[in-house]
């Protein structure tokens, strides 16, 4: 069975600090996708990134960066120089195997990030 | 560009009353459509998904149902609401391809009293 663990339920940091959100996953599939979504106070989830299991390169997008390590089954998300607008709940998600689409997407329980001005 | 509309934003309904939540997508054709529920402090639970008109798959047995009368319209219904149906309901769409990203609506906060 697939599982996504976001052990950090809530994190608070002062503005401009860096913060890392942890995501650990379990799967028996050799091919899979990992996602991060952001849920601001307005409610809708916003897609941030998708990585496939064969691409372990770290990715950077502005102040956001993602560290994918298959050896530790982790896909951590770092926000550099945090801003108040980064306050949101962040979800990590894991796809099903090659024969499945989003109907087999497994979400973590989310990490609520609060940036203190 | 593609947009997704979901309404109403909030809803308070008594136990035993019916429910109808609607979701429409614009700017794309033949999307995959999804209904999720988010209980307080929990992750997202997939309720229904649809890969085409009239094609509905249920992930969790319950007193809710879904319908897709048109290509870009997805409706979540109940004949009689239960207290346990309270939650935040999110509609989402994705391209008709393998594990393409989900695009969510703004959600409906349902309170059953």
Interface residues (C-beta under 8 A of the other chain):
Chain A: X33 X35 X37 X42 X43 X44 X45 X46 X47 X50 X91 X95 X98 X101 X102 X103 X105 X107 X108 X109 X110
Chain B: X32 X34 X41 X42 X43 X44 X46 X49 X57 X59 X88 X90 X92 X94 X97 X98 X99 X100 X101 X102 X103 X104 X105 X106 X107 X109
